[in-house]
Amino acid sequence: MLEPFDWIRLARTGAELFATMEYLAAHPGLAEETPELAAPLSALQAPCRRCAMYPRMNPRAWHCTVCEAIYYRSRSYPALSESSTLVWAYVNQLPRRLRSGPGYSNELVFSSYVHDTEHFLLVLRHGQLKPWLQELMLYNGTALKGLLQIFPSTGAALPTMAELLIRVKMHEGRFPLDRLRVRFLAAPHYIFHLRKYDREGVLTFDVGDFISTLEMASVFRSVLLPDEQAMLRELLRLDDDPRVQFYWGRLLSMLNQEAKDMLNAWRIRNWTEAQVDLLYRLSEYVAYY
């Protein structure tokens, strides 16, 4: 019989994952509710095309009852999948809000799944990453220790949602449970290059440092207009160009005093490409002031 986490690992896209988590919250006794296993594959009958475990709803259907319900629900979530943030946590204890039971959600959290007393999975609403982390620290303080791995949902492209989640879980035990750390996977492909991004200092943070970095991203997104952000990004890529000082002067002449003070205080021209890329990627996860 498939356990709840087995159903989660069948999700190929973020939309399927959200539908699965919603279905699990509505059916906490799913392991006992599912029917007997399907008969072996033959010329006359075949198991569900998605889970390959349970019998199809009828001879003309592709899926079993559960997979059909998940597939039907997933069609309502493509927009959410494009703008959501996922958190897989390996911690010494469950946060207080998650101890109330399955299916916890609020204005910050769209859906949740509690795997056991040390693991949980959350889907955060768009732009709510920083408020959720601040709330987490407010309610749990330094008693909560472990690793929060934050990553985006995926669409039809590789890696699939299931593969990304499995790899995230596989790498969770790298750090001791001595304090709360955050690993930010800005894009799905980061999971294949963890050592590279760790060496560049843009992957793993103490939770307080990561909240401060999110605050910088909020300020950056609020102070600079989108076209100014784009011009700055192009200018920072021309660091070896002899005309860079001229272009830099032209950009500063276009900015207001608040934006100039921000860039000068941050000394952004001395940042590495990886640090600049992190700032721009984090800007997609924070709200405007």
C-alpha positions as a printed Julia matrix, in Angstrom:
289×3 Matrix{Float64}:
   0.0    0.0     0.0
   1.16   3.51   -0.76
   1.85   5.75    2.22
   1.18   9.53    2.1
   4.77  10.4     1.18
   4.65   7.84   -1.64
   1.74   9.77   -3.14
   3.71  13.0    -2.83
   6.66  11.44   -4.66
   4.4   10.66   -7.62
   3.86  14.37   -8.36
   5.58  15.43  -11.56
   4.67  19.12  -11.35
   4.04  21.67   -8.67
   0.33  21.67   -9.52
   0.16  17.9    -8.94
   2.03  18.28   -5.65
  -0.41  20.92   -4.37
  -3.37  18.78   -5.41
  -1.84  15.77   -3.65
  -1.25  17.71   -0.41
  -4.81  18.99   -0.5
  -6.15  15.48   -1.09
  -4.06  14.04    1.76
  -5.34  16.74    4.12
  -8.92  15.87    3.18
  -8.29  12.11    3.5
  -6.01  11.54    6.53
  -6.79   7.8     6.49
  -5.93   7.35    2.84
  -3.72   4.29    3.41
  -6.71   2.42    4.82
  -9.22   3.79    2.29
  -7.44   2.7    -0.89
  -8.62  -0.52   -2.57
  -6.73  -3.74   -3.03
  -3.72  -3.75   -5.36
  -4.37  -4.12   -9.05
  -4.01  -7.45  -10.79
  -0.77  -8.06  -12.73
  -0.51  -6.44  -16.14
  -2.05  -8.57  -18.86
  -3.63  -8.24  -22.27
  -7.05  -7.71  -20.71
  -6.3   -5.44  -17.74
  -3.69  -2.97  -16.51
  -3.06  -1.02  -13.3
  -3.38   2.75  -12.98
  -1.14   4.51  -15.48
   0.07   7.02  -12.89
   0.73   5.05   -9.69
   0.98   1.56  -11.29
  -0.35   0.11   -8.02
  -4.13   0.3    -7.91
  -6.83  -0.79  -10.39
  -8.25   1.7   -12.84
 -11.67   3.22  -12.14
 -13.16   1.33  -15.08
 -11.87  -0.41  -18.23
 -11.94   2.87  -20.2
 -10.17   4.99  -17.54
  -6.42   5.65  -17.28
  -6.24   6.24  -13.54
  -7.32   4.78  -10.22
  -9.77   6.71   -8.05
  -7.07   8.59   -6.09
  -4.91   9.5    -9.08
  -7.94  10.7   -11.02
  -8.98  12.95   -8.12
  -5.43  14.37   -7.85
  -5.16  14.89  -11.6
  -8.53  16.66  -11.7
  -7.6   18.95   -8.8
  -4.19  19.77  -10.32
  -5.84  21.5   -13.26
  -6.89  24.29  -10.88
  -3.33  25.08   -9.75
  -1.1   26.07  -12.7
  -1.03  29.75  -11.71
  -0.24  28.89   -8.09
   2.52  26.57   -9.21
   4.25  29.43  -11.04
   4.28  31.77   -8.04
   4.66  29.59   -4.96
   7.54  28.73   -2.65
   8.14  25.31   -1.12
   9.88  24.51    2.16
  11.11  21.06    3.12
  12.24  21.01    6.74
  14.38  18.64    8.78
  14.17  19.89   12.36
  14.56  18.74   15.94
  10.87  19.39   16.65
   7.77  20.44   14.78
   6.91  24.16   14.95
   3.98  24.94   17.22
   1.57  25.81   14.4
   2.1   22.42   12.74
   1.39  20.4    15.87
  -2.32  21.2    15.61
  -2.84  18.58   12.9
  -2.67  18.0     9.13
  -3.74  20.53    6.59
  -2.56  23.64    8.48
  -2.9   26.82    6.39
  -3.3   30.56    6.91
  -2.67  33.83    5.1
   1.02  32.88    4.72
   0.82  29.12    4.15
  -1.27  27.68    1.33
  -0.87  24.02    2.3
   1.15  21.78    4.6
   2.13  18.16    5.0
   3.65  16.72    8.18
   5.78  13.69    7.35
   6.84  12.8    10.91
   8.04  14.51   14.08
  11.15  15.84   12.29
   9.97  16.6     8.74
   7.34  18.78    7.15
   6.58  20.29    3.75
   4.94  23.68    3.22
   3.64  25.58    0.22
   3.96  29.31    0.92
   1.87  31.93   -0.79
   3.69  34.25   -3.19
   5.81  36.89   -1.47
   5.27  35.45    2.02
   8.67  33.83    2.58
  10.07  36.59    4.82
   6.91  37.03    6.94
   6.69  33.25    7.41
  10.32  33.0     8.57
   9.81  35.91   10.94
   6.67  34.28   12.35
   8.52  30.98   12.69
  11.27  32.59   14.76
   8.78  34.59   16.81
   6.81  31.51   17.88
   9.71  29.05   18.21
  12.83  31.11   18.91
  16.16  29.36   19.27
  14.51  26.1    20.36
  13.96  25.17   16.72
  17.09  23.74   15.08
  17.72  22.03   11.78
  17.65  22.81    8.08
  14.96  24.55    6.01
  15.39  23.91    2.29
  13.53  26.49    0.21
  12.94  25.95   -3.51
  10.48  26.82   -6.3
   7.9   24.48   -7.75
   8.45  23.05  -11.22
   6.38  22.68  -14.33
   6.67  20.08  -17.03
  10.42  20.65  -17.48
  13.05  18.52  -15.77
  13.77  17.94  -12.98
  10.28  16.89  -12.02
   8.78  17.98   -8.74
   9.19  14.46   -7.38
  12.87  14.25   -8.36
  13.61  17.65   -6.84
  11.89  16.76   -3.59
  13.65  13.4    -3.33
  17.06  15.0    -3.89
  16.3   17.72   -1.35
  15.43  15.09    1.23
  18.55  13.1     0.36
  20.82  16.08    1.17
  19.08  17.15    4.39
  21.49  15.46    6.83
  24.61  17.39    5.92
  24.5   19.69    8.96
  24.14  18.91   12.69
  21.02  19.98   14.54
  22.87  22.71   16.46
  21.06  25.75   15.04
  18.51  26.65   12.37
  19.93  26.98    8.87
  18.36  27.87    5.53
  19.37  26.41    2.18
  17.94  28.51   -0.65
  17.69  26.77   -4.01
  16.95  29.73   -6.25
  16.28  27.46   -9.25
  15.64  23.71   -9.57
  19.02  23.03  -11.16
  20.79  24.23   -7.99
  20.14  20.81   -6.45
  22.71  19.3    -8.85
  25.46  21.82   -7.93
  25.26  22.21   -4.16
  29.03  22.31   -3.56
  29.56  24.96   -6.23
  26.98  27.34   -4.79
  28.11  26.65   -1.23
  31.66  27.69   -2.18
  30.24  30.91   -3.64
  28.41  31.61   -0.38
  24.94  31.92   -1.91
  23.32  28.64   -0.85
  23.33  28.07    2.93
  22.7   30.7     5.62
  21.9   31.0     9.29
  18.21  31.86    9.48
  18.87  35.37   10.84
  21.31  36.16    8.02
  18.84  34.88    5.44
  16.03  37.06    6.81
  18.4   40.05    6.58
  19.21  39.13    2.97
  15.49  38.95    2.18
  15.13  42.4     3.73
  17.82  43.7     1.38
  15.94  42.19   -1.55
  12.74  43.92   -0.41
  14.52  47.27   -0.22
  16.17  46.7    -3.6
  12.87  45.85   -5.27
  11.09  48.8    -3.66
  13.71  51.48   -4.33
  14.62  50.65   -7.94
  12.11  50.53  -10.76
  12.11  47.36  -12.93
  13.89  49.06  -15.84
  16.49  50.49  -13.45
  17.07  47.02  -12.02
  17.61  45.68  -15.53
  20.09  48.44  -16.42
  22.01  47.86  -13.21
  22.22  44.14  -13.92
  23.66  44.75  -17.38
  26.12  47.31  -16.03
  27.42  44.96  -13.35
  28.17  42.41  -16.06
  30.43  44.95  -17.85
  32.92  45.26  -15.02
  35.94  44.69  -17.3
  34.73  47.08  -19.99
  36.83  50.32  -20.11
  33.62  52.33  -20.57
  32.05  51.02  -17.36
  32.82  54.19  -15.38
  31.03  56.31  -17.99
  27.99  54.01  -17.98
  27.99  53.94  -14.19
  27.89  57.75  -14.05
  24.99  57.84  -16.5
  23.03  55.3   -14.45
  23.56  57.2   -11.2
  22.37  60.41  -12.85
  19.05  58.68  -13.6
  18.46  57.44  -10.06
  16.95  59.27   -7.12
  19.03  60.0    -4.04
  17.62  57.07   -2.06
  18.69  54.61   -4.77
  22.17  56.16   -5.02
  22.67  55.95   -1.25
  21.55  52.31   -1.25
  23.97  51.24   -3.99
  26.87  53.16   -2.45
  26.21  51.78    1.04
  26.07  48.23   -0.3
  29.17  48.7    -2.49
  27.39  46.55   -5.03
  30.14  47.03   -7.62
  32.4   44.86   -5.46
  29.95  41.97   -5.33
  30.59  38.7    -7.14
  28.36  37.6    -9.97
  26.89  34.91   -7.71
  25.96  37.49   -5.05
  24.32  39.76   -7.61
  22.4   36.82   -9.06
  21.18  35.87   -5.57
  19.88  39.39   -4.95
  17.91  39.4    -8.2
  16.51  35.93   -7.61
  15.47  36.77   -4.05
  13.67  39.85   -5.37
  11.14  37.46   -6.91
  10.32  36.04   -3.47
   9.65  39.26   -1.56
   6.9   41.86   -1.58
   7.15  45.59   -2.21
   7.16  48.03    0.66
